[in-house]
Amino acid sequence: MPDSTSRLLAIMARLRDPVTGCDWDTAQTFATIAPYTIEEAYEVADAIQRGAMAELREELGDLLLQVVFHARMAEEQGLFSYQDVVTAICDKMESRHPHIFGAQTGGPDLARWEDQKAAERAARGHSSALDGVAQALPALMRAEKLQKRAARVGFDWPDPAEPSAKIVEELDELANATTDHDRLLEAGDLLFAAVNVVRSYGISAEDALRAGNAKFEGRFRQMEHLATADGQDFASLSLDEQEAYWQRAKAAERG
């Protein structure tokens, strides 16, 4: 094991020492650390998106610390160690790449990859095609994964027309809902249907919404800039006046 890895494991062991360790670190559990793990993963993705490679190095270290933290807590409970984590992922990667580490010839087989993952889930006692889709995923991403799992066993629309029609149906049901609870459920059905439409075109719903967010943010900031250049307080403008700036922002974007 590299000296730097041994050093990190030793640091975490010292921090978690029940007598001489850090009070904050020793008080943590899997549940209390999990939100930090998710946050660090997003910060890694953010650094990549911004092309901030120096920050990426630091964020990857923060994410690695989360792995070490969870592994240390597991070792304290006699569950598994950091080395067990590393061994498990090594075994999994070699098993899933027989064209590299085994006798199989040719390139990667994505269908075989998915079949193997399904077999691994079955070996863990999973019985549903939807088992193993993490509850903690962002809702949009989880919706897409649930739909893809269902599609693998044949439960899917044949083309974009049907899920597009479903959106119209869900819009009507949302409009006709009479209670807050019903509106919540119908709004969820509408968003789930929208993911289905996007997926039917082979587009990642998460990527699509990120692009939509970026487009909206860019146009909105441009509206504010244009209004300020005209000596206007954007927030005090009427909706029609704001819409005029929106159209100018769109035109500037096209230009």
KEVO-213974 format. One line per 2 residues: their letters; for each residue z, y, x of N, C-alpha, C. Coordinates in nm, 4 decimals, decimal comma. Layout:
N
a = Z:Y:X:Z:Y:X:Z:Y:X  ... .
//
This chain:
255
mp = 0,0000:-0,1195:0,0853:0,0000:0,0000:0,0000:0,0000:0,1248:0,0892  -0,0869:0,2227:0,0610:-0,0930:0,3432:0,1456:0,0424:0,4120:0,1534 .
ds = 0,0706:0,4749:0,2679:0,1986:0,5414:0,2876:0,2232:0,6477:0,1817  0,1167:0,7215:0,1420:0,1346:0,8266:0,0425:0,1771:0,7688:-0,0919 .
ts = 0,1246:0,6511:-0,1264:0,1644:0,5877:-0,2514:0,3095:0,5414:-0,2426  0,3459:0,4823:-0,1294:0,4852:0,4402:-0,1092:0,5791:0,5598:-0,1177 .
rl = 0,5356:0,6725:-0,0626:0,6172:0,7941:-0,0660:0,6391:0,8404:-0,2097  0,5310:0,8381:-0,2906:0,5423:0,8821:-0,4298:0,6352:0,7900:-0,5076 .
la = 0,6232:0,6591:-0,4870:0,7105:0,5642:-0,5556:0,8558:0,5855:-0,5153  0,8780:0,6150:-0,3866:1,0141:0,6392:-0,3386:1,0713:0,7675:-0,3991 .
im = 0,9878:0,8693:-0,4124:1,0326:0,9958:-0,4743:1,0763:0,9713:-0,6173  0,9942:0,8960:-0,6936:1,0283:0,8704:-0,8326:1,1552:0,7862:-0,8433 .
ar = 1,1704:0,6869:-0,7527:1,2919:0,6057:-0,7545:1,4156:0,6928:-0,7283  1,4006:0,7878:-0,6367:1,5127:0,8778:-0,6057:1,5444:0,9680:-0,7257 .
lr = 1,4410:1,0202:-0,7898:1,4620:1,1074:-0,9050:1,5286:1,0338:-1,0205  1,4991:0,9043:-1,0335:1,5520:0,8250:-1,1452:1,6850:0,7561:-1,1094 .
dp = 1,7345:0,7753:-0,9899:1,8606:0,7115:-0,9515:1,9712:0,7574:-1,0462  2,0404:0,6635:-1,1104:2,1403:0,7028:-1,2116:2,2602:0,7784:-1,1562 .
vt = 2,2830:0,7711:-1,0238:2,3982:0,8381:-0,9636:2,3577:0,9670:-0,8936  2,2549:0,9592:-0,8111:2,2172:1,0746:-0,7281:2,0860:1,1399:-0,7707 .
gc = 2,0271:1,0934:-0,8815:1,8978:1,1445:-0,9246:1,9060:1,2755:-1,0008  1,7903:1,3182:-1,0488:1,7796:1,4429:-1,1270:1,8190:1,4145:-1,2723 .
dw = 1,9056:1,4998:-1,3256:1,9536:1,4786:-1,4628:1,8383:1,4730:-1,5627  1,7382:1,5610:-1,5441:1,6257:1,5632:-1,6389:1,5460:1,4334:-1,6297 .
dt = 1,5141:1,3918:-1,5072:1,4318:1,2721:-1,4898:1,5029:1,1467:-1,5395  1,6311:1,1361:-1,5145:1,7036:1,0162:-1,5569:1,7210:1,0100:-1,7079 .
aq = 1,7103:1,1244:-1,7744:1,7275:1,1271:-1,9199:1,6005:1,0882:-1,9951  1,4881:1,0812:-1,9262:1,3603:1,0589:-1,9934:1,3413:0,9120:-2,0334 .
tf = 1,2579:0,8938:-2,1365:1,2194:0,7619:-2,1857:1,0677:0,7570:-2,1973  1,0134:0,6397:-2,2298:0,8688:0,6300:-2,2513:0,8237:0,7308:-2,3568 .
at = 0,9026:0,7421:-2,4643:0,8636:0,8290:-2,5756:0,8665:0,9762:-2,5363  0,9659:1,0171:-2,4575:0,9746:1,1596:-2,4232:0,8717:1,1984:-2,3178 .
ia = 0,8297:1,1034:-2,2356:0,7312:1,1330:-2,1317:0,5886:1,1267:-2,1861  0,5648:1,0484:-2,2905:0,4292:1,0294:-2,3428:0,3560:1,1607:-2,3707 .
py = 0,4187:1,2626:-2,4328:0,3457:1,3875:-2,4558:0,2991:1,4534:-2,3271  0,3783:1,4424:-2,2201:0,3377:1,4998:-2,0915:0,2181:1,4235:-2,0345 .
ti = 0,2162:1,2927:-2,0561:0,1039:1,2119:-2,0091:-0,0250:1,2564:-2,0757  -0,0189:1,2774:-2,2067:-0,1365:1,3235:-2,2815:-0,1782:1,4626:-2,2336 .
ee = -0,0810:1,5506:-2,2162:-0,1102:1,6870:-2,1707:-0,1780:1,6867:-2,0344  -0,1282:1,6031:-1,9434:-0,1875:1,5988:-1,8088:-0,3303:1,5457:-1,8135 .
ay = -0,3585:1,4502:-1,9012:-0,4944:1,3988:-1,9139:-0,5889:1,5088:-1,9618  -0,5420:1,5913:-2,0549:-0,6248:1,7019:-2,1028:-0,6461:1,8063:-1,9927 .
ev = -0,5457:1,8274:-1,9093:-0,5612:1,9254:-1,8020:-0,6603:1,8757:-1,6973  -0,6650:1,7442:-1,6760:-0,7681:1,6872:-1,5890:-0,9062:1,7150:-1,6481 .
ad = -0,9214:1,6875:-1,7769:-1,0511:1,7093:-1,8422:-1,0906:1,8566:-1,8393  -0,9922:1,9456:-1,8547:-1,0205:2,0894:-1,8533:-1,0689:2,1338:-1,7158 .
ai = -1,0049:2,0849:-1,6108:-1,0466:2,1214:-1,4748:-1,1888:2,0735:-1,4473  -1,2218:1,9543:-1,4957:-1,3576:1,9014:-1,4778:-1,4581:1,9887:-1,5516 .
qr = -1,4254:2,0237:-1,6759:-1,5172:2,1042:-1,7564:-1,5428:2,2400:-1,6925  -1,4412:2,2963:-1,6274:-1,4557:2,4274:-1,5640:-1,5105:2,4175:-1,4225 .
ga = -1,5291:2,2944:-1,3735:-1,5784:2,2767:-1,2375:-1,4786:2,3210:-1,1321  -1,3501:2,3191:-1,1658:-1,2449:2,3646:-1,0746:-1,1952:2,2452:-0,9931 .
ma = -1,2652:2,2145:-0,8853:-1,2353:2,0932:-0,8097:-1,1011:2,0983:-0,7376  -1,0615:2,2149:-0,6898:-0,9307:2,2265:-0,6257:-0,8199:2,1993:-0,7277 .
el = -0,8372:2,2522:-0,8479:-0,7402:2,2270:-0,9541:-0,7450:2,0812:-0,9971  -0,8647:2,0213:-0,9951:-0,8770:1,8812:-1,0344:-0,7927:1,7927:-0,9444 .
re = -0,7950:1,8193:-0,8145:-0,7131:1,7404:-0,7220:-0,5665:1,7460:-0,7622  -0,5190:1,8656:-0,7946:-0,3785:1,8815:-0,8324:-0,3500:1,8133:-0,9659 .
el = -0,4419:1,8299:-1,0618:-0,4196:1,7718:-1,1939:-0,4230:1,6192:-1,1893  -0,5096:1,5621:-1,1047:-0,5117:1,4170:-1,0894:-0,3788:1,3672:-1,0321 .
gd = -0,3207:1,4461:-0,9409:-0,1885:1,4111:-0,8888:-0,0835:1,4124:-0,9981  -0,0900:1,5141:-1,0841:0,0050:1,5218:-1,1958:-0,0109:1,4014:-1,2887 .
ll = -0,1362:1,3609:-1,3115:-0,1605:1,2460:-1,3985:-0,1116:1,1168:-1,3328  -0,1333:1,1042:-1,2021:-0,0845:0,9872:-1,1303:0,0677:0,9789:-1,1384 .
lq = 0,1333:1,0942:-1,1314:0,2783:1,0959:-1,1427:0,3232:1,0367:-1,2757  0,2469:1,0625:-1,3808:0,2814:1,0062:-1,5107:0,2767:0,8540:-1,5075 .
vv = 0,1764:0,7972:-1,4410:0,1659:0,6520:-1,4284:0,2870:0,5983:-1,3523  0,3203:0,6637:-1,2432:0,4343:0,6216:-1,1617:0,5646:0,6321:-1,2411 .
fh = 0,5765:0,7387:-1,3208:0,6976:0,7602:-1,4011:0,7147:0,6454:-1,5011  0,6083:0,6151:-1,5756:0,6165:0,5067:-1,6738:0,6437:0,3727:-1,6061 .
ar = 0,5765:0,3482:-1,4939:0,5956:0,2217:-1,4230:0,7387:0,2085:-1,3723  0,7966:0,3189:-1,3239:0,9345:0,3144:-1,2751:1,0313:0,2808:-1,3880 .
ma = 1,0127:0,3436:-1,5040:1,1005:0,3152:-1,6173:1,0867:0,1693:-1,6601  0,9634:0,1174:-1,6564:0,9408:-0,0224:-1,6930:1,0092:-0,1161:-1,5928 .
ee = 1,0012:-0,0819:-1,4644:1,0637:-0,1653:-1,3613:1,2153:-0,1676:-1,3785  1,2725:-0,0532:-1,4136:1,4168:-0,0472:-1,4356:1,4609:-0,1396:-1,5485 .
qg = 1,3711:-0,1614:-1,6457:1,4024:-0,2473:-1,7602:1,3564:-0,3914:-1,7398  1,3046:-0,4198:-1,6190:1,2609:-0,5552:-1,5899:1,1334:-0,5954:-1,6609 .
lf = 1,0498:-0,4972:-1,6955:0,9275:-0,5257:-1,7706:0,8086:-0,5496:-1,6778  0,7812:-0,4538:-1,5911:0,6736:-0,4658:-1,4930:0,6906:-0,3549:-1,3901 .
sy = 0,6153:-0,3654:-1,2821:0,6250:-0,2667:-1,1741:0,4928:-0,1915:-1,1599  0,4957:-0,0904:-1,0747:0,3715:-0,0164:-1,0449:0,2671:-0,1110:-0,9874 .
qd = 0,3090:-0,2016:-0,9002:0,2149:-0,2950:-0,8405:0,1537:-0,3858:-0,9463  0,2319:-0,4213:-1,0475:0,1780:-0,5013:-1,1583:0,0691:-0,4238:-1,2330 .
vv = 0,0895:-0,2936:-1,2490:-0,0105:-0,2091:-1,3152:-0,1406:-0,2097:-1,2356  -0,1285:-0,1915:-1,1035:-0,2469:-0,1884:-1,0180:-0,3173:-0,3239:-1,0189 .
ta = -0,2413:-0,4318:-1,0103:-0,3001:-0,5650:-1,0101:-0,3738:-0,5922:-1,1404  -0,3141:-0,5506:-1,2525:-0,3750:-0,5748:-1,3833:-0,5096:-0,5029:-1,3961 .
ic = -0,5168:-0,3791:-1,3502:-0,6430:-0,3064:-1,3640:-0,7472:-0,3602:-1,2665  -0,7037:-0,4054:-1,1493:-0,7983:-0,4678:-1,0552:-0,8578:-0,5940:-1,1164 .
dk = -0,7715:-0,6785:-1,1730:-0,8193:-0,8017:-1,2362:-0,9149:-0,7707:-1,3507  -0,8815:-0,6691:-1,4305:-0,9654:-0,6350:-1,5450:-1,1029:-0,5855:-1,5002 .
me = -1,1063:-0,4992:-1,4001:-1,2337:-0,4449:-1,3540:-1,3232:-0,5533:-1,2944  -1,2638:-0,6462:-1,2192:-1,3435:-0,7547:-1,1622:-1,3954:-0,8467:-1,2718 .
sr = -1,3112:-0,8716:-1,3720:-1,3523:-0,9590:-1,4818:-1,4633:-0,8968:-1,5647  -1,4580:-0,7647:-1,5833:-1,5568:-0,6977:-1,6681:-1,6858:-0,6635:-1,5932 .
hp = -1,6904:-0,6902:-1,4644:-1,8111:-0,6634:-1,3866:-1,8565:-0,7894:-1,3121  -1,8908:-0,8941:-1,3861:-1,9327:-1,0186:-1,3188:-2,0628:-1,0031:-1,2415 .
hi = -2,1433:-0,9011:-1,2768:-2,2685:-0,8789:-1,2035:-2,2414:-0,8153:-1,0670  -2,1183:-0,7682:-1,0460:-2,0794:-0,7116:-0,9168:-1,9883:-0,8078:-0,8403 .
fg = -1,8870:-0,8604:-0,9090:-1,7863:-0,9417:-0,8419:-1,8004:-1,0913:-0,8697  -1,8928:-1,1299:-0,9572:-1,9076:-1,2702:-0,9928:-2,0484:-1,3204:-0,9708 .
aq = -2,0815:-1,4271:-1,0429:-2,2102:-1,4932:-1,0231:-2,3208:-1,4382:-1,1114  -2,2857:-1,3563:-1,2086:-2,3884:-1,3054:-1,3010:-2,4862:-1,2147:-1,2272 .
tg = -2,6126:-1,2276:-1,2597:-2,7149:-1,1420:-1,2002:-2,7588:-1,0356:-1,2990  -2,8285:-0,9352:-1,2484:-2,8760:-0,8269:-1,3342:-2,7754:-0,7137:-1,3407 .
gp = -2,8068:-0,6186:-1,4269:-2,7219:-0,5009:-1,4395:-2,6108:-0,5216:-1,5396  -2,5363:-0,4147:-1,5714:-2,4262:-0,4247:-1,6671:-2,4779:-0,4571:-1,8064 .
dl = -2,4035:-0,5407:-1,8786:-2,4381:-0,5813:-2,0142:-2,3339:-0,5207:-2,1078  -2,3702:-0,4110:-2,1765:-2,2730:-0,3405:-2,2590:-2,2256:-0,4251:-2,3750 .
ar = -2,3153:-0,5065:-2,4309:-2,2748:-0,5933:-2,5420:-2,1715:-0,6947:-2,4950  -2,1961:-0,7525:-2,3754:-2,1006:-0,8496:-2,3218:-1,9665:-0,7816:-2,2916 .
we = -1,9734:-0,6563:-2,2424:-1,8527:-0,5776:-2,2146:-1,7683:-0,5637:-2,3414  -1,8339:-0,5256:-2,4525:-1,7610:-0,5087:-2,5780:-1,7071:-0,6418:-2,6274 .
dq = -1,7865:-0,7490:-2,6111:-1,7398:-0,8816:-2,6534:-1,6165:-0,9223:-2,5739  -1,6165:-0,8922:-2,4455:-1,5021:-0,9286:-2,3623:-1,3793:-0,8487:-2,4024 .
ka = -1,3978:-0,7204:-2,4309:-1,2840:-0,6403:-2,4744:-1,2281:-0,6946:-2,6061  -1,3179:-0,7389:-2,6958:-1,2733:-0,7975:-2,8220:-1,1943:-0,9253:-2,7965 .
ae = -1,2419:-1,0059:-2,7007:-1,1707:-1,1295:-2,6662:-1,0328:-1,0986:-2,6087  -1,0247:-0,9927:-2,5282:-0,8955:-0,9537:-2,4715:-0,7997:-0,9087:-2,5805 .
ra = -0,8521:-0,8362:-2,6806:-0,7666:-0,7941:-2,7921:-0,7189:-0,9153:-2,8709  -0,8080:-1,0124:-2,8917:-0,7695:-1,1335:-2,9646:-0,6614:-1,2103:-2,8897 .
ar = -0,6725:-1,2135:-2,7564:-0,5729:-1,2827:-2,6758:-0,4360:-1,2161:-2,6866  -0,4354:-1,0876:-2,7179:-0,3082:-1,0162:-2,7354:-0,2551:-1,0282:-2,8778 .
gh = -0,3253:-1,1055:-2,9614:-0,2794:-1,1276:-3,0975:-0,3386:-1,0339:-3,2002  -0,4368:-0,9542:-3,1626:-0,5007:-0,8656:-3,2581:-0,5950:-0,9455:-3,3480 .
ss = -0,5915:-0,9170:-3,4765:-0,6750:-0,9918:-3,5704:-0,7807:-0,9061:-3,6383  -0,7577:-0,7758:-3,6480:-0,8527:-0,6864:-3,7133:-0,9483:-0,6259:-3,6114 .
al = -1,0691:-0,5979:-3,6557:-1,1660:-0,5302:-3,5687:-1,1173:-0,3911:-3,5295  -1,0230:-0,3376:-3,6058:-0,9726:-0,2026:-3,5789:-0,8468:-0,2017:-3,4932 .
dg = -0,7937:-0,3189:-3,4624:-0,6729:-0,3242:-3,3793:-0,7014:-0,2667:-3,2410  -0,6027:-0,1976:-3,1871:-0,6144:-0,1463:-3,0510:-0,6710:-0,0065:-3,0405 .
va = -0,7097:0,0550:-3,1536:-0,7535:0,1943:-3,1497:-0,6277:0,2809:-3,1533  -0,5990:0,3468:-3,0431:-0,4699:0,4136:-3,0257:-0,4428:0,5182:-3,1329 .
qa = -0,3222:0,5134:-3,1882:-0,2820:0,6110:-3,2893:-0,2740:0,7521:-3,2321  -0,2447:0,7638:-3,1021:-0,2216:0,8955:-3,0424:-0,3504:0,9687:-3,0067 .
lp = -0,4665:0,9048:-3,0254:-0,5919:0,9735:-2,9964:-0,6072:1,0965:-3,0855  -0,6786:1,2001:-3,0388:-0,7128:1,3097:-3,1294:-0,7847:1,2539:-3,2529 .
al = -0,7549:1,3107:-3,3685:-0,8027:1,2537:-3,4940:-0,9551:1,2385:-3,4975  -1,0276:1,3360:-3,4436:-1,1732:1,3296:-3,4460:-1,2230:1,2132:-3,3614 .
mr = -1,1666:1,1986:-3,2436:-1,2062:1,0900:-3,1549:-1,1689:0,9545:-3,2148  -1,0519:0,9486:-3,2782:-1,0084:0,8219:-3,3376:-1,0986:0,7833:-3,4547 .
ae = -1,1408:0,8818:-3,5337:-1,2317:0,8528:-3,6444:-1,3600:0,7886:-3,5932  -1,4150:0,8439:-3,4851:-1,5380:0,7896:-3,4291:-1,5174:0,6478:-3,3769 .
kl = -1,4045:0,6227:-3,3110:-1,3776:0,4890:-3,2588:-1,3583:0,3884:-3,3720  -1,2890:0,4285:-3,4782:-1,2727:0,3395:-3,5931:-1,4084:0,3038:-3,6539 .
qk = -1,4949:0,4037:-3,6669:-1,6265:0,3792:-3,7240:-1,7097:0,2869:-3,6352  -1,7009:0,3061:-3,5043:-1,7769:0,2204:-3,4129:-1,7272:0,0766:-3,4182 .
ra = -1,5955:0,0599:-3,4289:-1,5406:-0,0754:-3,4398:-1,5902:-0,1417:-3,5683  -1,5879:-0,0671:-3,6777:-1,6353:-0,1221:-3,8052:-1,7837:-0,1567:-3,7973 .
ar = -1,8600:-0,0713:-3,7280:-2,0046:-0,0946:-3,7153:-2,0340:-0,2226:-3,6383  -1,9463:-0,2588:-3,5428:-1,9696:-0,3786:-3,4624:-1,9637:-0,5066:-3,5447 .
vg = -1,8970:-0,5011:-3,6600:-1,8935:-0,6187:-3,7473:-1,9814:-0,5967:-3,8710  -2,0747:-0,5003:-3,8612:-2,1762:-0,4833:-3,9645:-2,1457:-0,3833:-4,0728 .
fd = -2,0256:-0,3203:-4,0696:-1,9906:-0,2248:-4,1746:-2,0329:-0,0855:-4,1306  -2,1583:-0,0497:-4,1617:-2,2118:0,0784:-4,1164:-2,3317:0,1158:-4,2019 .
wp = -2,3615:0,2458:-4,2081:-2,4803:0,2923:-4,2777:-2,6041:0,2610:-4,1932  -2,7160:0,2267:-4,2564:-2,8363:0,1940:-4,1787:-2,9066:0,3147:-4,1185 .
dp = -2,8892:0,4331:-4,1781:-2,9542:0,5534:-4,1270:-2,8739:0,6758:-4,1708  -2,9077:0,7960:-4,1239:-2,8277:0,9150:-4,1543:-2,8290:0,9579:-4,3009 .
ae = -2,9226:0,9096:-4,3809:-2,9344:0,9578:-4,5187:-2,8095:0,9276:-4,6008  -2,7580:0,8052:-4,5901:-2,6426:0,7662:-4,6725:-2,5156:0,8430:-4,6360 .
ps = -2,4804:0,8523:-4,5086:-2,3604:0,9308:-4,4777:-2,3774:1,0791:-4,5095  -2,5002:1,1301:-4,5036:-2,5246:1,2699:-4,5411:-2,4974:1,2898:-4,6896 .
ak = -2,5407:1,1940:-4,7710:-2,5138:1,2016:-4,9147:-2,3642:1,1910:-4,9417  -2,2950:1,1148:-4,8580:-2,1502:1,0996:-4,8739:-2,0788:1,2322:-4,8544 .
iv = -2,1312:1,3173:-4,7694:-2,0698:1,4482:-4,7479:-2,0739:1,5304:-4,8767  -2,1882:1,5282:-4,9449:-2,2003:1,6007:-5,0720:-2,0986:1,5482:-5,1724 .
ee = -2,0862:1,4152:-5,1780:-1,9892:1,3530:-5,2692:-1,8468:1,3958:-5,2360  -1,8128:1,3963:-5,1065:-1,6769:1,4328:-5,0669:-1,6493:1,5808:-5,0901 .
ld = -1,7508:1,6660:-5,0748:-1,7337:1,8086:-5,1053:-1,6974:1,8280:-5,2526  -1,7657:1,7561:-5,3408:-1,7359:1,7651:-5,4843:-1,5938:1,7167:-5,5129 .
el = -1,5542:1,6064:-5,4501:-1,4210:1,5527:-5,4749:-1,3127:1,6474:-5,4230  -1,3391:1,7148:-5,3120:-1,2431:1,8124:-5,2612:-1,2322:1,9306:-5,3569 .
an = -1,3457:1,9760:-5,4056:-1,3453:2,0904:-5,4980:-1,2723:2,0577:-5,6281  -1,2757:1,9315:-5,6695:-1,2158:1,8911:-5,7967:-1,0735:1,8392:-5,7827 .
at = -1,0221:1,8307:-5,6602:-0,8853:1,7836:-5,6399:-0,7879:1,8841:-5,6999  -0,6809:1,8327:-5,7600:-0,5897:1,9213:-5,8349:-0,4525:1,9373:-5,7714 .
td = -0,4186:1,8565:-5,6730:-0,2880:1,8683:-5,6079:-0,3072:1,8859:-5,4570  -0,2041:1,9372:-5,3927:-0,2118:1,9548:-5,2476:-0,2333:1,8210:-5,1778 .
hd = -0,1667:1,7166:-5,2270:-0,1814:1,5846:-5,1651:-0,3242:1,5330:-5,1804  -0,3803:1,5485:-5,3007:-0,5182:1,5029:-5,3226:-0,6164:1,5831:-5,2381 .
rl = -0,5919:1,7150:-5,2260:-0,6809:1,7967:-5,1431:-0,6735:1,7537:-4,9972  -0,5530:1,7192:-4,9517:-0,5374:1,6706:-4,8146:-0,6199:1,5435:-4,7932 .
le = -0,6089:1,4494:-4,8853:-0,6822:1,3236:-4,8719:-0,8330:1,3454:-4,8790  -0,8770:1,4283:-4,9718:-1,0211:1,4522:-4,9863:-1,0768:1,5296:-4,8670 .
ag = -0,9978:1,6204:-4,8122:-1,0416:1,6922:-4,6923:-1,0569:1,5942:-4,5760  -0,9659:1,4991:-4,5666:-0,9779:1,3964:-4,4637:-1,1022:1,3125:-4,4814 .
dl = -1,1318:1,2759:-4,6076:-1,2531:1,1976:-4,6353:-1,3782:1,2764:-4,5961  -1,3751:1,4075:-4,6218:-1,4901:1,4923:-4,5878:-1,5126:1,4958:-4,4373 .
lf = -1,4065:1,5160:-4,3619:-1,4192:1,5203:-4,2162:-1,4616:1,3842:-4,1612  -1,4074:1,2771:-4,2183:-1,4439:1,1426:-4,1734:-1,5925:1,1177:-4,1992 .
aa = -1,6415:1,1641:-4,3151:-1,7837:1,1488:-4,3465:-1,8701:1,2297:-4,2509  -1,8229:1,3495:-4,2128:-1,8987:1,4321:-4,1189:-1,9116:1,3620:-3,9836 .
vn = -1,8055:1,2964:-3,9402:-1,8115:1,2204:-3,8146:-1,9155:1,1106:-3,8260  -1,9209:1,0455:-3,9417:-2,0184:0,9386:-3,9629:-2,1614:0,9906:-3,9511 .
vv = -2,1858:1,1087:-4,0060:-2,3206:1,1668:-3,9983:-2,3572:1,1956:-3,8537  -2,2686:1,2610:-3,7828:-2,2944:1,2957:-3,6431:-2,3178:1,1698:-3,5608 .
rs = -2,2352:1,0687:-3,5835:-2,2477:0,9431:-3,5088:-2,3802:0,8737:-3,5378  -2,4299:0,8879:-3,6616:-2,5563:0,8220:-3,6970:-2,6745:0,8794:-3,6190 .
yg = -2,6576:0,9992:-3,5638:-2,7617:1,0591:-3,4800:-2,7378:1,0303:-3,3311  -2,6394:0,9467:-3,3021:-2,6116:0,9114:-3,1635:-2,5413:1,0201:-3,0853 .
is = -2,4710:1,1078:-3,1565:-2,4026:1,2204:-3,0934:-2,2521:1,1979:-3,0996  -2,1822:1,2268:-2,9912:-2,0367:1,2191:-2,9900:-1,9795:1,3324:-3,0744 .
ae = -1,8993:1,2977:-3,1731:-1,8403:1,4001:-3,2594:-1,7503:1,4934:-3,1795  -1,6764:1,4385:-3,0839:-1,5883:1,5217:-3,0010:-1,6702:1,6210:-2,9197 .
da = -1,7786:1,5739:-2,8583:-1,8646:1,6632:-2,7798:-1,9290:1,7688:-2,8689  -1,9721:1,7266:-2,9881:-2,0379:1,8195:-3,0800:-1,9424:1,9312:-3,1224 .
lr = -1,8183:1,8948:-3,1556:-1,7229:1,9966:-3,1984:-1,6832:2,0878:-3,0835  -1,6720:2,0320:-2,9633:-1,6439:2,1167:-2,8468:-1,7552:2,2199:-2,8280 .
ag = -1,8808:2,1735:-2,8448:-1,9937:2,2663:-2,8321:-1,9891:2,3716:-2,9421  -1,9539:2,3285:-3,0640:-1,9428:2,4235:-3,1739:-1,8322:2,5248:-3,1511 .
na = -1,7187:2,4768:-3,0984:-1,6082:2,5684:-3,0663:-1,6515:2,6721:-2,9637  -1,7218:2,6239:-2,8592:-1,7660:2,7147:-2,7534:-1,8642:2,8180:-2,8074 .
kf = -1,9544:2,7733:-2,8949:-2,0530:2,8658:-2,9519:-1,9832:2,9726:-3,0366  -1,8891:2,9280:-3,1221:-1,8180:3,0234:-3,2071:-1,7383:3,1222:-3,1224 .
eg = -1,6673:3,0695:-3,0224:-1,5861:3,1569:-2,9384:-1,6723:3,2603:-2,8664  -1,7884:3,2167:-2,8154:-1,8765:3,3094:-2,7458:-1,9283:3,4186:-2,8374 .
rf = -1,9699:3,3782:-2,9579:-2,0228:3,4782:-3,0531:-1,9139:3,5732:-3,0998  -1,7936:3,5186:-3,1247:-1,6860:3,6045:-3,1732:-1,6476:3,7084:-3,0679 .
rq = -1,6365:3,6621:-2,9427:-1,6034:3,7564:-2,8357:-1,7138:3,8618:-2,8202  -1,8389:3,8208:-2,8405:-1,9503:3,9162:-2,8321:-1,9429:4,0180:-2,9450 .
me = -1,9047:3,9733:-3,0647:-1,8863:4,0660:-3,1768:-1,7824:4,1718:-3,1419  -1,6689:4,1259:-3,0888:-1,5632:4,2197:-3,0524:-1,6118:4,3183:-2,9466 .
hl = -1,6877:4,2679:-2,8502:-1,7402:4,3541:-2,7444:-1,8355:4,4588:-2,8017  -1,9251:4,4156:-2,8902:-2,0215:4,5088:-2,9492:-1,9514:4,6152:-3,0326 .
at = -1,8497:4,5721:-3,1083:-1,7767:4,6685:-3,1908:-1,7044:4,7702:-3,1038  -1,6426:4,7243:-2,9981:-1,5720:4,8149:-2,9070:-1,6696:4,9136:-2,8436 .
ad = -1,7891:4,8643:-2,8057:-1,8902:4,9519:-2,7463:-1,9354:5,0594:-2,8444  -1,9271:5,0284:-2,9737:-1,9646:5,1251:-3,0773:-1,8475:5,2124:-3,1190 .
gq = -1,7333:5,1955:-3,0529:-1,6161:5,2750:-3,0875:-1,5488:5,2287:-3,2147  -1,5689:5,1021:-3,2527:-1,5133:5,0487:-3,3757:-1,3958:4,9553:-3,3460 .
df = -1,2995:4,9531:-3,4380:-1,1912:4,8550:-3,4342:-1,2368:4,7361:-3,5181  -1,2708:4,6278:-3,4527:-1,3325:4,5145:-3,5232:-1,2458:4,4652:-3,6388 .
as = -1,1144:4,4570:-3,6171:-1,0256:4,4018:-3,7194:-1,0227:4,4872:-3,8460  -1,0536:4,6172:-3,8343:-1,0469:4,7057:-3,9506:-1,1791:4,7145:-4,0267 .
ls = -1,2826:4,6482:-3,9762:-1,4134:4,6516:-4,0431:-1,4141:4,5629:-4,1659  -1,5023:4,5954:-4,2595:-1,5190:4,5101:-4,3769:-1,5893:4,3812:-4,3358 .
ld = -1,5863:4,2829:-4,4242:-1,6506:4,1553:-4,3931:-1,8007:4,1737:-4,3742  -1,8619:4,2606:-4,4542:-2,0054:4,2854:-4,4397:-2,0365:4,3492:-4,3040 .
eq = -1,9504:4,4409:-4,2615:-1,9708:4,5050:-4,1316:-1,9508:4,4048:-4,0177  -1,8510:4,3187:-4,0341:-1,8302:4,2144:-3,9327:-1,9482:4,1180:-3,9275 .
ea = -2,0031:4,0862:-4,0443:-2,1193:3,9973:-4,0501:-2,2387:4,0580:-3,9770  -2,2522:4,1896:-3,9881:-2,3613:4,2567:-3,9168:-2,3454:4,2393:-3,7662 .
yw = -2,2229:4,2485:-3,7178:-2,1986:4,2253:-3,5751:-2,2227:4,0792:-3,5383  -2,1910:3,9889:-3,6301:-2,2171:3,8461:-3,6065:-2,3669:3,8226:-3,5858 .
qr = -2,4484:3,8856:-3,6698:-2,5931:3,8704:-3,6577:-2,6432:3,9318:-3,5266  -2,5847:4,0445:-3,4868:-2,6219:4,1046:-3,3584:-2,5844:4,0128:-3,2421 .
ak = -2,4672:3,9482:-3,2528:-2,4227:3,8565:-3,1478:-2,5163:3,7367:-3,1381  -2,5604:3,6868:-3,2530:-2,6536:3,5748:-3,2545:-2,7868:3,6157:-3,1904 .
aa = -2,8322:3,7352:-3,2244:-2,9584:3,7836:-3,1694:-2,9473:3,7996:-3,0175  -2,8334:3,8518:-2,9718:-2,8129:3,8677:-2,8273:-2,8089:3,7315:-2,7578 .
er = -2,7524:3,6340:-2,8256:-2,7468:3,4987:-2,7690:-2,8863:3,4397:-2,7535  -2,9692:3,4583:-2,8539:-3,1074:3,4084:-2,8481:-3,1866:3,4813:-2,7401 .
g = -3,1584:3,6128:-2,7276:-3,2304:3,6911:-2,6296:-3,1955:3,6539:-2,4866 .
//
